[in-house]
Amino acid sequence: MNDQIVPDSEHRGLVARLPRLPRDLAQLARFDRPIGWWLLFWPCVFGVWLAGAGWQLSLLGWLLLGAIAMRGAGCVYNDIVDANLDASVARTASRPVASGRVSKQLAWGWLVALCLIGLVVLLQLRLEAQTVALASLALVAAYPFMKRITWWPQAWLGLVFNWGLLVGWTQLRLDNWDALACLYAGCICWVIGYDTIYALQDREDDALVGIKSSALRMGEAVKVGVAAFYLGAATLWGLGFWLYRPDWIALLTLLPVAGHLLWQVATLDPADPDNPLARFRSNRWAGALMALACFVVGNAGA
């Protein structure tokens, strides 16, 4: 049974105890790897908390449910499209569709079920936020093909994974687009950085089967490249905060998250098989630190 658990599962014991079909569906939606929906959810929090309307826990609860469901749907879609490529990569060959344990027909049905949950969440939002959320579907649909087209599929992932920032913001307000654009661009740089770290796990296999990635493009300069994108993220976040609230004290709120990103780069070891995955997963804490900065800046003096 354990040989059907993907190598980077975070809940091997829990998932391994499930019957085969529920286990395969859970893996297909990556429920055993919550880091993905954390990274999809945190930008939603950035937008909500920076908007300055307080904690908004009910809204965040809906957005969390949407992040889990739609991240799962995106993973199912990605695995359907990439079944042949996944079968050629050691780390992904045991995925349910690639290995043949789940048929593509069943996978499509599971995708529809997850999208229906996303629809329930969508209906909780006002029209402007619904429109913004729906506009992301074209980006999501195109993402699995980017690794065949460009060396920078991580940049496209940045467009997709930070869309919640725009949704959370437009649910509460419709102004300060210059500040929001800087925050969004900074988040794209953040995603390119952390997903490059993630892609370090697959460099050899990706090169053999023709999959493109920023980790391969950067080559031996990958640490410098990640550092540059993280620096870009911190700089753009700072500019966004300044445009939103021109106060030097607001910029100080970015020091914890900037320090965390610096730690990631300083301790990154591309030659250690376990190190890149651990640094990638630590971005759940980077997201938490950035969310707190957004709350302070958005709600100071409110």
C-alpha positions, -999 to +999 in steps of 0.1 A: +000+000+000+028+025+009+043+022-026+012+040-038+019+071-016+037+097-036+072+105-022+065+141-011+032+134+008+029+152+041+004+128+056+017+094+047+002+077+077-033+092+074-035+087+036-021+052+038-050+042+061-077+052+036-093+026+013-077+026-022-101+047-041-105+075-015-068+075-010-062+079-047-087+107-050-072+125-020-038+122-036-051+134-069-064+166-053-032+168-032-052+168+000-022+151+015+000+181+006-016+212+022+013+235+013-004+240-021-036+254-008-018+274+018+002+291-010-031+297-029-049+310+002-023+334+016-027+359-013-064+359-006-056+370+029-032+396+017-060+413-003-086+410+025-065+423+053-048+450+033-083+463+024-086+475+060-119+460+069-107+441+100-103+403+104-132+393+080-131+357+094-163+346+077-150+358+043-116+342+049-133+309+058-151+309+024-119+318+006-100+290+024-126+265+013-124+278-022-086+276-021-087+240-010-113+230-036-098+249-065-063+239-058-075+203-058-094+209-091-063+225-106-041+195-096-066+170-110-067+189-143-029+191-143-026+154-138-050+146-166-031+168-190+003+156-178-004+119-173+022+109-199+049+133-187+043+124-151+048+087-159+083+096-172+094+114-140+104+094-109+088+117-084+055+118-102+052+083-117+032+070-088+005+097-091-030+081-095-037+090-132-001+086-144+001+051-128-033+041-141-049+036-107-075+063-116-090+065-150-092+098-168-130+095-169-131+093-131-106+121-127-128+143-148-158+135-126-137+143-095-127+176-111-163+186-117-172+178-081-144+200-068-155+228-092-190+226-078-176+234-043-158+263-059-190+275-074-207+275-039-178+297-027-181+320-058-218+326-050-209+341-016-190+369-033-203+402-047-205+405-085-172+424-090-153+397-071-171+370-090-161+385-123-125+388-112-125+352-100-139+338-132-114+357-152-087+334-138-101+303-155-082+309-188-049+313-170-056+281-150-065+261-181-033+272-199-009+265-171-002+228-176+010+235-212+035+263-202+062+238-192+062+227-229+064+262-242+086+283-220+115+280-196+095+301-172+063+282-164+068+295-128+060+330-140+026+317-153+020+299-120+026+333-104-002+348-124-025+320-113-016+314-077-019+351-067-053+357-083-069+355-048-052+388-039-074+405-066-105+386-055-101+394-018-094+430-025-124+435-050-147+418-025-141+448-001-130+478-022-124+490-057-096+516-055-058+519-050-051+498-081-015+511-083-007+497-048-026+465-056-006+460-089+027+463-071+016+438-045+005+414-072+037+418-091+057+412-059+037+380-053+045+368-088+082+372-080+077+353-048+061+324-066+088+323-092+113+321-064+097+294-044+085+273-073+121+274-087+132+259-054+105+232-058+116+225-094+151+217-082+138+182-072+131+173-108+159+189-128+175+157-140+142+140-150+128+172-165+159+175-187+155+139-199+118+142-209+119+178-222+101+196-195+112+232-191+116+251-158+133+281-143+154+258-122+169+243-154+172+277-171+191+292-141+215+263-140+244+267-115+232+303-108+199+291-092+206+305-058+214+339-072+183+337-094+161+328-065+176+356-044+170+381-072+133+372-075+129+373-037+145+407-037+121+418-064+092+405-043+103+424-012+109+456-032+076+455-050+057+447-018+074+477-002+065+500-031+029+487-029+027+495+008+042+529+002+017+538-025-011+526-002+002+542+030+033+564+026+047+558+060+082+544+067+069+525+097+046+505+073+078+493+055+091+479+087+064+453+087+081+437+058+113+429+077+101+396+091+090+382+057+121+396+040+143+380+067+126+346+061+131+348+024+168+356+030+171+326+053+156+304+025+183+315+001+211+314+026+203+278+036+192+264+002+213+234-009+204+223-044+226+192-040+206+179-010+175+159-021+155+170+010+166+206+013+147+222-016+114+206-006+118+218+030+126+254+019+097+253-005+073+242+022+086+269+046+068+295+024+036+288+043+053+308+071+065+334+046+029+338+036+018+341+072+043+368+079+033+388+048-004+384+058+004+399+092+022+428+075-008+434+053-031+434+083-010+459+102-007+483+072-043+479+062-058+484+096-034+508+113-055+537+126-087+521+114 
